[in-house]
């Protein structure tokens, strides 16, 4: 996932803020991404 995509999802105005948080919460972000991806896939399967 690109840093810009993470920035957009997190709502950061500055890419520098995203860079700080990505180092602090990398495993959390991966888990959030996987959960969101699963929810999207499930929604598509139910459509």
Secondary structure by P-SEA (a helix, b strand, c coil): ccaaaaaaaaccccaaaaaaaaaacaaaaaaaaaaaaaaaaaaaaac
